[in-house]
Amino acid sequence: MYRLNLANNQLEEIQETTFFENDIKERQHIEEWIRKNPEVLGEDLLIIGHEYDKFEVNERLDLLALDKDGSLVVIEVKRDTTGGNVDFQALKYASYCARLSPLDILELFSEYIRNNALQSDAKATLMEFLEVDNEDELNTKLNTGQRIIIIGNEIDRRVLSVCTWLYENNIDIKCVTIKPYKLNNDIVIDTNQIIPPYKLEDYYIRKKTVTKEGKISVDRNVSEFLQEVSNFVNSQTNYSANYGGKRDYFGGRQFLNKPWNFVFTYKQKDSTAAMFIESEKPQGVELIKTIAEQKIAVLRELLRCEVELVQGVKNLELYKLVVKLKFNDTQTFDERISHYNETFVKLKRFLENAVQEIE
């Protein structure tokens, strides 16, 4: 990691440090960071349990979350190197969670809210997060699947090999590294998703080719398109958005320290794509509405494509400023990606300037 010295136009290396050297603990610090800001894992998650130990066996999982599809997400955190058995540990917890009923989840989340003195109602929060209108829909959507996220400063290569194999066999598992860097008297934390990567075979031990294909439901062209977009966003801009590989959309982190974020989508079958900034929080919604009211015509002219303000269907508090792209049949795959990425850069810069003008 480097810092740009504008005075002499040189890159200055930011030195990597260790959690141990800075007296940063696994439970007291790292788990708390993730509990309070789960977006650092590159997706929209709702934490519903911390240090949960109500299983029949005497074991405790670090963090339990829900994703937007209603799947339970087991999050295992290791401060340093993960060791060689954290994958099996996470699989055990995922299997335990597979039997949790909607009522179990509601009680678990209610306990989490009480333990952390949060000012919210468990059922209402779940319905809002999953964008459902009634209890029947909530019961249908809760725990539709189980996922695993493994986090560590270093992830053992044996674990990477197992996780790669699991992912390719349709077990939704993700590995994320979390590393500290020293910047003067500050600690800078960097997270990086390494599984699923663009080329999964890079993490196989003594295996050169991928032997299992076609297990992921999303179209391969869609997956490749969004992965290229994710790579561009993370490497060529100061925004961060990691693609999980199994859907035709993905979201990014909070933008400009406001309660809103970008979402990226691609539809191969009708040659369309979209990107939008969205929020359900009052401050973010107000920003989106103000920009739409004052500047949507200018934005359409800048991007030369359709732009519209959209309200959520199930969640009426959700608003999106949506940019829609329609690709020509003559455009190659690379040309489509280039067009999409260029549009994102223009949209991002436009929103940055718009926020400065409004504030």
N, C-alpha and C positions, 0 to 999 in steps of 0.2 A: 504494500500500500504506500502511496506517495502523496505528498502535498505540493501544490504548485506555488512556488515563490514568484509572485508577479513582478517583484522588483528586478530580478535578474533572469526571469523566464526559464527557471530551472526546476526540475522535480527533486524534491527532498524526501528521502525515504523515512517513513514513519516506522519506528522499530516495533516489532512484535514483542509482546511480553507474555506473562502467564498469569492465570487467575491466582495461583498459589503465591506468587511474588507480591501480589497486591491484596492478599488476604480476602479474596472474593470466594464466597462459599456457594456450594451447589444449591442448597435449600433456601438459605437466607437471602441470597442475591439472584442467581440465575433463574431459579424457578419463579421468583417474585417478578423479575423483569417480564418473563413470558406470560405470567398470570395477568399482569396489569396491561401488557401490550402484546397480545398474541399476533398482531399484524406483522411482528418481526419475522414470523415464519412464512411470510409471503402470501398469505391468504386470509380470508375473512372467517375467523373462528370465534365461537362463544365459549369461554371457559366455564364449565359447570361443576368441576370438582378438583380439589387440591389435596394431595396426600390421602387419597381415598383408601380406606382399609376395612370396608364392611363386607368383604367377601368371606366365605366360609373358611377359607385357608388364611393363615396369618401372613398376608402379603399386602403391600401398599403400592399403588401406582402414583407416579409423580403428579401428573396433570391429566385431566379428562376434559375434552371439549366436544362441541358439535360443529359440523361444517354446514354450509348452506343447503346441502342435499339432505340433511337430517342424519348423516352418519356420525357415529361416535368416533372420536379421534383420541387414541391413547398416545400421550406424549411422554417419552422417557428422556430424562435429562442426565447427562454425565458431565461433570466439570472439566475433566481432563480426557484421557483416552477412554473410549467406551469399554474396552475389554472385549473378550471373545464371546460372551454369552448374553449380551444385552438384547440381541435380536430374539432369542428364545424367551427371555423375560417379557419382552413386549408382546410376543405372540400369545403367551399365557394370559396376560392381562386382556388382550383383545378377545380371547375365547371366553373369559369370564364375563366381559361386557356384552357379549353376543346374546346373553340370556336376560339382560335388563329389560324390563317392560317399560312402557311409557310412564306408568305410575312410579316405578323405581327411579326413573330418570328425574321425574318431577320432585320426588322426595330428596334425591341426591342433590339436585340443584338448589332446593330450598334450604338444605343444610349448609351448603356452600355460601349462600347469601347471608344466612344468619351468622356463620363463623367469621365472615369478613365485613360484617356490619354494612352491607350494601342496601341502598334505599331503592329496592325494586321488588316486584312481584314475580315469582318464578314462572308461573303459567303465562302471564302477559308478556314477559320477556322472551320466552320460547316462541310464542306465537308471532311476535314482532320479528324476531330474528329469522324464523323460517318462512315468514310471509304467508301465514295461513289465517283464515278468518274465523274458524271455530274449532272446538275441541276434537271433533271427529277427524278433521283434516290433520290436526296436530298428532293424534294417535297414529294415523296412517303414515305420517312422515318420520316420526321419531324412530331412531335406531334401524334405519333401512339397510345399514351396513356398518362395518367396522374398518377403521384405518389406523395406521401407525406412523408416528413421526419420532425419529431418533435424533437426539441433539447431543453433540459433544465437541470439545475443542479439537480432538482428533478422533476419527472413527476407524477402528481396527479393520484391516483389510479383509480379514475373515468375515467380519460383519457385512462389509460392503459386498462381498461375493454372495453371501446368503440373501441379502436384501435385494440385490439385482435379480437373482433367480426368482425370488418371491414376487417381485414386481412384474416380471415377464410372464408369470403364471397367474396374473390377475389378482394378486394380493396387493392392495393399495398401501404401499409403504414408502416413506420419504426419509432421507437422511440429510441433515443440515449441520454444517459446522458453525461454531460460534467462537470467534477468536478476539482476544483483547490486544489493543495496540496502545503505545504510550505516545501522547502528544503533549509535550511540556508537562504540566501537572494534571492533565486530563487523561482519562481512559476512553479510547474509542473502541466500540464494539462492532465487529463486522460479522454478518451471517451470510452463508453461501449454501445453496441447495446443490448437493452433488448426486443425489439419486431422487428422482429419475433425471439423468443427464441426457444430453443429445445422443450420445453413443453409449448405450448401456454395456456393450461388450468390453469397454475399456476397463471395467471393474471385475471381470471374471478372472479367477485364478486358473491358469493353465487351460484357458479356453479362448480361442481366437475369433470364433464366429457365433452369432446368435442363432440358436437352433430352434427356438420357439417363436413363431410369428403369428400375427393375427389374433392375439388374445385380447387386445385393447379394442374397445368398442368404437372409439372415435376413428373417423376416416384418417388414413395415413397422411394424405395430403394436408388435411386440416391440422393434424398434430405437427407436421413438419413446418407448416406455415406459422403457426403460433409459437413454436419453439424458436424459429428464426426471429420473430418479432420480440420475444422475450430476451433473446441474446442481444439484439440491437439495443433495446431499452436499457438493459443493465450495463452494457459496455460503452454505449455511445451517448448516453444522457446521464443526468444526475438523479434520475428516478429509478425505482426498483420495482420489478414485477416478475415473479417467477411462475412459469407454466408447469403444471403438474403432469401433463401428458395424456389425460384421460377424458377431457371435455373439449367442447368447441368454443370455450371462452376461458379467460382467467382474469383475475383482478390484481391490482398493485397496492402498494402501501399508501398511507395517508400522504396527501399532496399539499405542499406549502404550509404544513403544520395546521391545516384546517381539517374539519371532520368530513372529508370527501376523498374519493380515490378514483383512479381510472379503471375501466374494464375494457378488455379487448376481445373481439369475437370475429369468427370467420366461418362462412357458409360456402362450402365447396360446390354444392349441388346447384345453387342459383347464382354463383359468381358474385356474391356480395360479402361485405365485411362492415364492421362498425367499431367505433370506439366511443366511449362516453365517460363523462365525469358524473358521479352519482353521490347522493347523500340522503339520509333520512333524519339527520340531526338538524335542528333549527338553524344554526349558524351556516352550515353547508348548504341547506336548501335555500336560504335567503340569498346567498352568494350566487347560486345557480340561477335562481329566478331573476335576480338583478342583471346578471350578465346577459341572459336571454332577452329580457325586456329592452336593454339598452344597446346591445351589440350583435344580436343574432344575424342581422342583415350584413354587417361588416364581416362577420365570421364566414358566412356563406360565400361571399365574394372572395375572401382570402383563400378558402379551401376549395372553392369551385365544386361543391357537392352539397347534398341535402343535410341540413342541420335543423333539429327540432327539440323542443322542450317536451319531455314525456313524464307523466305521473305514473307511479306504480299502480298496477291493477289490483293486487291483493293488499299491498301495503300502501295506503293512500298518502302516507307521510314521506314516501320515497320519491325523489325527483331526479331525472337524468337529463343532461344536455348531450344529445346523441348526434354523432357525425356518421352518416351512412355513405359507404363507397360502393359503387357498382363497377365491376371490372369488365373490360372488353374481352370478347372471346379470343381476340388476337394477342392479348397480353400473356407473356410467358409467366411461369411461376415466379421467377426472380424479379420480373418487372412488377408483378403484383405486390410482392414483399417490399420492394423499393418504394412504390407508390404509397403503400400503407405507412411505412416508417417515416417518409417525408411528411405525410399528413399529420402524423402524431407530433413530430417536432414543431410544426407550425401551430398546431392546436395548443400544445404545452406552452410555447412562448406567448401565444395570444392570451391564455388564461393568466399567466404570470403577470403580464402587463395590465390586464384588466383588473386583477386584484389590487395592484398598486394604485391604479387610478381611482378605484372605488373607495379604498381605505385612505 
